Amino acid sequence: MVLVVEDSIPQREMITELLKGSGLTVTAATDGVEALEHIQSGPLPDLVVLDIVMPRMNGYEFCRRLKTDPSTQNVPVVMCSSKGEEFDRYWGMKQGADAYIAKPFQPTELVGTVKQLLRG
């Protein structure tokens, strides 16, 4: 199960449909706070696709919390953001992201990255 954390409805729906179309089970959250609640209340996702710029809790903060908690530190995180500068990528990886994809991205890039990380 892939957890998509994205505050933009069109982006969230597009990523969800893309991943479902490639045969994955997808659930979604609108920001980092909702995503944390989701993880605490339900089964652990196999992977998280994470936006960076969101209200309440941004992607960097969410990723840092996920990766510092022993029960969730092994969940792969794909950061997916319009912040495409080298610094943003570096900072995302520094927070523990396993991959960083800049928007706008090619659908095959996202699906390929997700499937590669799920194979582990």
Secondary structure, 3 states (H helix, E strand, C coil): CEEEECCCHHHHHHHHHHHHHCCCCEEEECCHHHHHHHHHHCCCCCEEEECCCCCCCCHHHHHHHHHHCCCCCCCCEEEEECCCCHHHHHHHHHCCCCEEEECCCCHHHHHHHHHHHHHC
